Amino acid sequence: MASGETVPVGSGREWLVSCDESGIGGLRYYGFGTLWMPWDRRGVFVGDIEALGEQHGVRLATTDGVEHEFKWGKVKSQKLPFYKAVVDYFFERPWLSFHCLVVRKADVDRTLHKDLDEARRKHFTMLLTNKIRRALKKHPTRRDFRVWVDPIPSAQKKADEAVEVIAGRILRKVGIRPAPLLKVTTHTSHSTRSIQLCDLLLGAVMSAWQQDVEAGGKVALQRHLAGHLGWTDLRADTFETAAKFNTWFFCNPNFRPKDVISREVNLKVPPAASGGAWAGPAKT
């Protein structure tokens, strides 16, 4: 599907779900992140993020035909004020939320999947369908979900289309009728601000789980983000009721009991009464 596809806005308010992945190589954990916002906020979001770049001397806006992106891999001490401002922006906007899934590779039951590639696609689809089900419980009339994914690292051709088909099938199987309008399209992170923010938040979480950052701007940003949650670090999962920022650690009891302690989230910025997409995500 073309990343430049235009999607008509329906009569109901739609959701834009921007997704990214991390740890797909030979690391101990892999994970997927989803950044949620109302579809009609996407233009405001892009303008606000690029304005933050201008305020902090970080070039983002495309003025020379070249895209300038922000992401976890580009966090450095000299740009830390900008990245902290982006994290603050996320927590100060009640219409933004972030939910991610962390999987310990050693806990994946290989007998249930053709290979690890298939297992990862199943886990991503599981995260997506779980969250869509929860959003529909709170907003049953908002049934349009526009899902933007960074190119899915998979040997399967048109992996985005496969996710769309399988997710729709799962939602129908669990009784979600009429079926929501679910459209999954590939958008490169290089030119998509919402995927860049998803990359930033997911990267901070996954690096904490991988324990692969020891000093510098990234550690400072992790601590800043954790402070918004009332935590000192990010190496934990959240309880089911964490709506603004939710980390789901996938535990396979057939391999070992859960050895990660879930933490309460105590938001530094109180959530607005209007809330976001969430009635209280479950980890099923």
N, C-alpha and C positions, 0 to 999 in steps of 0.2 A: 504494500500500500504506500502511496506517495506521502512523504512527510508534509507536503504542502497542501494536503487535502483540506478543502473548506467544508465545514459541517454546519448545516442550518440549525439555528437555535429554535427549539420546540416551544410549545406553550408553557410547559413547566420549567422550573429552574433545574438546570443540569449540573452534574458534577464533573470536574476535570480532575483526573487522577494521574499524576506524573510519577513514573517509576524508574528505579535504577537498581543495579545489583553490585555486589562487592564480594571479594574473596573467591572468585571463580577459579583462580589458579591453584597452586599446591598448598594453600594455607589451611589452618586447622578448622576455621569456620567459614561458612559462606552465608550471605544474607541478601534480603531484598527490602527495599524501602518504597513507601507510597506516600506522596504528598498530595493532600486533598484541598480543593478550593471550589467554590461555586464557579461554574463555567464563565459567567458574566463578570467575574472579577479578574480574569487573566490579564486584560490590558492594563488595569490599574496596577496589578502586581509587577508587571514588567517595567512600567514607568517608575514605580517607587524604588525598585532594586537598582535601576540605572541611575536614578537620582542619588541614591546612597553612594554609588561608585563615584559620582562627580564630587560629592561632599568630602569624600576621603581620598581623593586623588587616585582612584583606581579606575582605569579606563575600561569601560564596558560597552557603552553605546557604539554602534557601528557607524562610523563617520568616514571611513576610508575604504569601505568594501571588505573589511576584515572583521570577523566576529571575535570578540574578546569575552572569554568565559571566566566564571569563578567556579571553583570546585575544591573538594578536600585536598586533592593533590597539589594545589597551588597555594595552600595556606602557608604563609611565612610571617616571621615576627614583624617585618616592616609593614605588612598589610593587615596586621591583627586588628587595629581599630575598625577597619571596614568589615571584617568578618564577624567581629563581635556585634557590630551594628546590624548586620544581616540576621544574626541569631536573635537579637532583641526584637527586630521587626517581626520575625516569625511568631514569637511568643506574645507580642502585643496585638496581633491581629486575630480576633476570635474566629474568623472565617478560614483560617489555615490550620491544618492538623497533619501530623506525621505518624505513620504506623509502620513498623518494620518487623521482619521475621529474621531470627538468627538460628542457624542450623549448625550443629557440630558434625563435621563430616564423618567422624568415626561412629556416629549414632544412626547413620542412614542404613536401613536394611536393604542391602543390595539385591536380595532375593525378590523384592517387590518391584524392581525396576530393571529395565533392559540394561541401563548403564547409569552412571552418575549424571550425565547430560539429561536424561529423561527425569531422574529424580529431582534435579534442580527445577526443571520446567513444571513438574507437579507441585513442588513446594511454592513456587511463585503463584501458580494458579490457585492453590489452596489459600494463600494469603489474600489474594484479590477477591475470591468468592466469599470468603469469611467476612471481609470488611464490607462488601456490597450488601450482604444479607443484613448486617447490623445497621448500615445506613438506611436501608429500606424500612426497617422496623420503626425508626424515628420519623422518617419522611416518606411514607408510602406512596405519595403522589409524585415524588421526584424520581423518575424511573429511567432517566437517561444518564449513562456513564460513559464519558469520553476518556479513554485510557491512552496516555502517551507513554511509550516505552523507549528507552535507549536501546539501540540494536541488541537484541537478545543473543548472548554468546552461545550458540547452539549449532550442532551439525545439521539439524533439521532446517530445511529451507522454509521460508515464510513462517518462522516460529511465532510471530505476532498473530498471524491468522489462526494458527493452531490453538493458541491460548484463548483467543476470542471464541472459537467454536467449542472448546472443551469447557470453558467457564460458563458459557450459556447453557450447555448440557447439564452441568452440575447444578446450576441455579434452578432449572426446570425440575430436575430430579428431586430436589428438596422442597418442592412445592411453591416456588416463587412464580406466581402467575397473576396477571399476564407477565410474560417474560420481560425484564427490563431491556431497554435498548443499550446494548453493550458494544462499543466500537473500539477496537484495539489497533492503534497505528504506531508505526516506528517514527520517532523524531530524534535526530542526533542531539546529544547533550550540548554540543558545541554551539548550537544556535537556539537552545530552548532553556529559558531562565528557570522555569519551574523544575525541570529535570536537574539543573545545576544545583538548586537549593536542596533537592532530594539527595543528590550526590554528597553535598556538604554534610547534611545531618546524618545520613547513613554512614559516611566515611568516619565521622567522629565516633559513632557507636561501634562500628566494626573494628576500628583501630584499638579501641579500649578492650574489646574481647580478644583480639589477636595479640594484644600487649606488644605492639610493634613500634610504639612511639615513646620516647623517654624524656625528651626535652624540646624546648623551642616553642614556636608559635602554635603548633598543633596541640601540644599539651595544655597551653594556656587557653586555647579555644575550647577544648574538651571540658576543662574546669569551669569555664564561663557557662557553657551549655548545661553542665551538671548543676550549677548553682541555680539555674532557672527551675530545675526539678526539685530543689531542696536536697540535692545529693552532693557528694564530694568527688565522685567519679561516675563513669557510665557503664561499668561492667556489672550489670544486673538487668533483670527483666522487671516489668511493671505488673501490677495487678490488673484484672480485667476491666476495672472501672476507669483506668487512665485513658482519657479521651483525647486530650491535646497532643500528647506525646506518648506513644505506646510501643514498648519493646516486647515482643513475644519470643521467648526461647523455646524452640522445638525440642521437646523431651521425648525420647523413645523408651518407655518403661521396659521393653523387652531386652534392652541392652544394659541399662543401669538406671537407678532411681535418680530423680532430679537432684542435682547437686549445686544448683544456683538458687540463691535466696531472692525472692521477689521483694521489691521495695514499694512503699507508698510514694506517690508523687505529690509533693507539696509545692504547687506552682508559686514562683516569686511574683508573677503577674496574675492576679486572680482572673479566672475565666469569666467572660461576659455571660449574662443570663441567656443571650440568644444562642450561644453554643455554636457547634459546627455540624458536621455530618453525623455525629455519634450519639447513640443512646447508651452506649456502654459495650465496647467490643468484647467479644468472648474469645477464648483461646481453645477452640475445639478441634 
